[in-house]
C-alpha cells in the first residue's frame, strides 16, 4: 500500500467522476493537478507521439520511465497505459511490478497482440483470444495482490470496434471475475456508450479519443457521469492543444518575424506561472542560503 494507490482506491470508492488528462511530461502533469484534476494519466499515444514514434513501438522501459517521471512530479495518483502488458502473463506480472515501483497507482492492460502493430492506429483489431486475455489479467492481479493490493488493474478490451459491444463487455466481465478493478471498452455510438455501464460488472472508464477517425463519439463529461462512467481518460487533449498553438506560433514568427499571440506582459506572467509550477523560488532560497548569499532574485 502507498499513499497514492490508497488515494486512488478512495477516489474510485467515493463514486465521484474522475477526469484524467493524459500527460507526457512532468510539467503537463503538474498543470493538470493545478487545474484540479483528481487523477493524472499517462497514455501510450502521447508517450509515443511526443518521442516522434508511435505507441506500438514503445518498450516497457520507455513507458514506465515517462509515467514514473510524471507520477513523481505530482501529489495526485497517476494511472498509466500498460499496453498489452508487454507480453504474456509472466511478462505482464513484471509490468505490474515495474509500474508500481515507479510510483504509478494503476494501469490498464488490453487484449491486443504483442508486439502491437502500427495499424492499431488505423483501427485494426488484433485481438488475442478471450482466455489468453483473462489469463493476463488474472496474473496481473496476482502480482498486484503480492506487492500492493491497492494498486488498480483496469481491464481494457478493444474488440467492440470489430466484434461489437457484447464481445468487449464479455471480456471485461470475465476479467472482473479474476480480479480486475475497472473496465475500459470503446463503444462505437452514443447508444452503445449509454448502454455499456449497465452491462459491465465493474465501473467503466471512458476514453475521450479526440480526433479519432472511426466515428467514436466525443461526449461531455457531465453526460458521461450521468451515463454511469466512473471517469474519463482524455487521451490527446494536452498534446493536441500544445501542438496546435506551437504550430501557429512558429508559423507566425517564420512568416512575420514576430509573434503577437501573447503580449510581452502576458508572456512575463505566463513564464512566472511556469516557474511557480516547477518551484523555482524554492531553488532560489536554497542557493541564497548556500552558494549565492548575495543574490536578490527578481
SESEVO-241196 format. One record per residue (C-alpha): residue number from 1; residue in three letters; chain; x, y, z. Coordinates in pm, whole numbers. Each point is the difference from the previous one (the first is absolute). Example, Ala and Ser with C-alpha at 12.3 -4.5 7.8 and 13.67 -1.06 7.14 Angstrom:
REM SESEVO-241196
[1 ala A [1230 -450 780]]
[2 ser A [137 344 -66]]
This chain:
REM SESEVO-241196
[1 unk A [0 0 0]]
[2 unk A [121 350 -83]]
[3 unk A [-163 337 61]]
[4 unk A [-74 40 -370]]
[5 unk A [-146 -346 -59]]
[6 unk A [-211 37 312]]
[7 unk A [-115 342 -120]]
[8 unk A [-98 -140 -340]]
[9 unk A [-204 -272 171]]
[10 unk A [-171 265 213]]
[11 unk A [-85 209 -305]]
[12 unk A [-145 -302 -180]]
[13 unk A [-202 -102 306]]
[14 unk A [-136 353 44]]
[15 unk A [-207 -32 -314]]
[16 unk A [121 337 -126]]
[17 unk A [83 49 -366]]
[18 unk A [374 -6 -68]]
[19 unk A [131 213 -286]]
[20 unk A [346 -116 -112]]
[21 unk A [182 204 -267]]
[22 unk A [296 -176 -159]]
[23 unk A [337 154 85]]
[24 unk A [329 -94 -166]]
[25 unk A [218 234 207]]
[26 unk A [22 92 368]]
[27 unk A [-94 360 -83]]
[28 unk A [-321 -117 -168]]
[29 unk A [-74 -217 302]]
[30 unk A [49 290 239]]
[31 unk A [-219 221 -219]]
[32 unk A [-279 -260 10]]
[33 unk A [31 -32 376]]
[34 unk A [-1 379 45]]
[35 unk A [-317 16 -209]]
[36 unk A [-173 -226 251]]
[37 unk A [13 -336 -176]]
[38 unk A [-24 -269 270]]
[39 unk A [197 -257 -203]]
[40 unk A [269 42 -265]]
[41 unk A [49 -243 -287]]
[42 unk A [291 -88 -227]]
[43 unk A [-110 -168 -321]]
[44 unk A [193 -191 -261]]
[45 unk A [-121 232 -275]]
[46 unk A [155 312 152]]
[47 unk A [318 -179 107]]
[48 unk A [58 -134 -350]]
[49 unk A [-99 317 -185]]
[50 unk A [205 228 224]]
[51 unk A [302 -213 -90]]
[52 unk A [-83 18 -371]]
[53 unk A [-70 -373 -30]]
[54 unk A [-327 -176 73]]
[55 unk A [-148 -181 297]]
[56 unk A [41 -355 -139]]
[57 unk A [378 53 -23]]
[58 unk A [40 94 367]]
[59 unk A [189 -231 229]]
[60 unk A [-112 -64 356]]
[61 unk A [303 189 133]]
[62 unk A [-94 310 -200]]
[63 unk A [-360 5 118]]
[64 unk A [92 -74 361]]
[65 unk A [263 275 -5]]
[66 unk A [-235 264 -142]]
[67 unk A [-291 -95 227]]
[68 unk A [233 -12 300]]
[69 unk A [138 347 -74]]
[70 unk A [-351 143 -8]]
[71 unk A [-109 -198 308]]
[72 unk A [291 130 207]]
[73 unk A [-80 360 -96]]
[74 unk A [-357 -2 131]]
[75 unk A [-172 -74 328]]
[76 unk A [-307 -137 -180]]
[77 unk A [-8 -371 -88]]
[78 unk A [96 -87 -356]]
[79 unk A [-148 -268 -225]]
[80 unk A [210 -123 -292]]
[81 unk A [-53 -180 -326]]
[82 unk A [177 -335 24]]
[83 unk A [-96 -105 -351]]
[84 unk A [-36 -374 -43]]
[85 unk A [197 -65 318]]
[86 unk A [318 -12 -211]]
[87 unk A [-33 -373 -51]]
[88 unk A [-153 -316 137]]
[89 unk A [-120 -48 361]]
[90 unk A [352 -31 144]]
[91 unk A [108 320 -180]]
[92 unk A [-322 170 112]]
[93 unk A [84 -79 362]]
[94 unk A [332 177 -41]]
[95 unk A [-183 291 -163]]
[96 unk A [-213 38 314]]
[97 unk A [312 -3 220]]
[98 unk A [181 258 -210]]
[99 unk A [-287 248 -18]]
[100 unk A [-74 -37 371]]
[101 unk A [367 46 80]]
[102 unk A [4 321 -203]]
[103 unk A [-272 153 217]]
[104 unk A [-292 -59 -236]]
[105 unk A [-330 -72 177]]
[106 unk A [-171 -211 -267]]
[107 unk A [24 -125 -358]]
[108 unk A [-224 -125 -277]]
[109 unk A [82 -316 -192]]
[110 unk A [-161 -70 -336]]
[111 unk A [-81 -303 -214]]
[112 unk A [217 92 -300]]
[113 unk A [278 -221 -132]]
[114 unk A [354 73 112]]
[115 unk A [204 146 -154]]
[116 unk A [-269 240 -117]]
[117 unk A [-18 109 -360]]
[118 unk A [-3 356 -132]]
[119 unk A [-329 -90 -173]]
[120 unk A [-152 5 347]]
[121 unk A [-36 375 -62]]
[122 unk A [-184 -77 -324]]
[123 unk A [-268 -167 215]]
[124 unk A [107 -352 -88]]
[125 unk A [-92 -236 283]]
[126 unk A [270 -257 73]]
[127 unk A [-173 -166 292]]
[128 unk A [142 -298 183]]
[129 unk A [-236 -276 109]]
[130 unk A [-223 78 296]]
[131 unk A [154 -267 222]]
[132 unk A [349 136 -72]]
[133 unk A [-109 349 98]]
[134 unk A [-167 -123 319]]
[135 unk A [319 -188 90]]
[136 unk A [201 322 -31]]
[137 unk A [-242 181 230]]
[138 unk A [-6 -289 247]]
[139 unk A [378 0 35]]
[140 unk A [17 380 3]]
[141 unk A [-243 -6 295]]
[142 unk A [202 -274 169]]
[143 unk A [307 223 -23]]
[144 unk A [-199 301 123]]
[145 unk A [-113 -192 306]]
[146 unk A [356 -106 74]]
[147 unk A [150 350 -4]]
[148 unk A [-281 252 62]]
[149 unk A [-365 -101 19]]
[150 unk A [-100 364 -58]]
[151 unk A [171 16 -339]]
[152 unk A [-279 22 -259]]
[153 unk A [-34 -235 -298]]
[154 unk A [-224 116 -285]]
[155 unk A [-103 -259 -258]]
[156 unk A [-23 154 -346]]
[157 unk A [-155 -161 -306]]
[158 unk A [31 149 -349]]
[159 unk A [-229 -260 -157]]
[160 unk A [-318 212 -17]]
[161 unk A [139 169 -311]]
[162 unk A [-17 -323 -202]]
[163 unk A [-199 -256 195]]
[164 unk A [-252 220 179]]
[165 unk A [-66 128 349]]
[166 unk A [-126 -335 126]]
[167 unk A [337 -164 -63]]
[168 unk A [193 285 163]]
[169 unk A [-225 2 307]]
[170 unk A [22 -378 22]]
[171 unk A [378 22 13]]
[172 unk A [0 274 264]]
[173 unk A [-250 -197 211]]
[174 unk A [213 -312 -26]]
[175 unk A [300 209 109]]
[176 unk A [-202 133 295]]
[177 unk A [-57 -356 116]]
[178 unk A [376 -49 38]]
[179 unk A [61 326 182]]
[180 unk A [-9 301 -235]]
[181 unk A [-109 315 181]]
[182 unk A [-130 207 -291]]
[183 unk A [-83 -50 -367]]
[184 unk A [62 189 -321]]
[185 unk A [-171 -60 -333]]
[186 unk A [-44 205 -318]]
[187 unk A [-371 44 -80]]
[188 unk A [-60 89 -364]]
[189 unk A [-306 220 40]]
[190 unk A [-189 214 248]]
[191 unk A [-244 -288 54]]
[192 unk A [279 -244 82]]
[193 unk A [165 258 224]]
[194 unk A [-319 36 201]]
[195 unk A [-54 -376 24]]
[196 unk A [350 -112 98]]
[197 unk A [13 99 372]]
[198 unk A [-318 -193 73]]
[199 unk A [141 -315 -159]]
[200 unk A [336 -3 177]]
[201 unk A [73 -176 329]]
[202 unk A [256 266 92]]
[203 unk A [-8 380 -36]]
[204 unk A [107 116 -344]]
[205 unk A [245 270 -106]]
[206 unk A [-73 190 -321]]
[207 unk A [279 89 -244]]
[208 unk A [-47 335 -168]]
[209 unk A [180 -61 -331]]
[210 unk A [3 350 -147]]
[211 unk A [67 7 -372]]
[212 unk A [-86 -367 -47]]
[213 unk A [-85 -103 -354]]
[214 unk A [-230 -293 71]]
[215 unk A [-301 205 108]]
[216 unk A [17 -64 373]]
[217 unk A [-198 270 182]]
[218 unk A [160 279 203]]
[219 unk A [-227 53 300]]
[220 unk A [-22 272 268]]
[221 unk A [127 -104 343]]
[222 unk A [-337 65 162]]
[223 unk A [-173 -232 -244]]
[224 unk A [258 -273 59]]
[225 unk A [-52 28 375]]
[226 unk A [-377 -18 -47]]
[227 unk A [42 -315 -210]]
[228 unk A [180 -164 291]]
[229 unk A [366 23 -101]]
[230 unk A [236 32 295]]
[231 unk A [250 213 -186]]
[232 unk A [138 127 -329]]
[233 unk A [346 -33 -149]]
[234 unk A [55 300 -230]]
[235 unk A [261 -161 -219]]
[236 unk A [119 281 -230]]
[237 unk A [-119 327 154]]
[238 unk A [330 141 132]]
[239 unk A [218 -127 -284]]
[240 unk A [-250 116 -262]]
[241 unk A [-53 345 149]]
[242 unk A [375 55 45]]
[243 unk A [79 -116 -354]]
[244 unk A [-273 224 -146]]
[245 unk A [120 317 168]]
[246 unk A [370 -74 -46]]
[247 unk A [-64 -50 -370]]
[248 unk A [-188 330 -24]]
[249 unk A [266 189 192]]
[250 unk A [286 -131 -212]]
[251 unk A [-187 68 -324]]
[252 unk A [-60 360 105]]
[253 unk A [364 58 100]]
[254 unk A [134 -155 -321]]
[255 unk A [-242 201 -214]]
[256 unk A [22 337 176]]
[257 unk A [310 -4 218]]
[258 unk A [-195 54 320]]
[259 unk A [-275 -154 210]]
[260 unk A [-307 189 117]]
[261 unk A [-203 -283 144]]
[262 unk A [109 88 355]]
[263 unk A [97 348 111]]
[264 unk A [336 62 165]]
[265 unk A [-173 56 332]]
[266 unk A [-206 -312 -56]]
[267 unk A [310 -205 -71]]
[268 unk A [169 134 313]]
[269 unk A [-300 -116 203]]
[270 unk A [-8 -334 -185]]
[271 unk A [370 -60 64]]
[272 unk A [-55 71 371]]
[273 unk A [-282 -254 6]]
[274 unk A [232 -263 -146]]
[275 unk A [270 89 253]]
[276 unk A [-253 -25 283]]
[277 unk A [-106 -346 -117]]
[278 unk A [358 -126 -3]]
[279 unk A [75 160 338]]
[280 unk A [276 236 -115]]
[281 unk A [-28 230 303]]
[282 unk A [87 -291 230]]
[283 unk A [316 -60 -202]]
[284 unk A [88 369 32]]
[285 unk A [-38 -18 378]]
[286 unk A [232 -299 35]]
[287 unk A [268 162 -216]]
[288 unk A [-38 325 195]]
[289 unk A [66 -195 319]]
[290 unk A [308 -171 -146]]
[291 unk A [181 97 -321]]
[292 unk A [-173 331 -86]]
[293 unk A [-17 187 332]]
[294 unk A [-7 344 -163]]
[295 unk A [-267 -81 -257]]
[296 unk A [-327 187 -38]]
[297 unk A [-214 -204 -243]]
[298 unk A [-247 211 -193]]
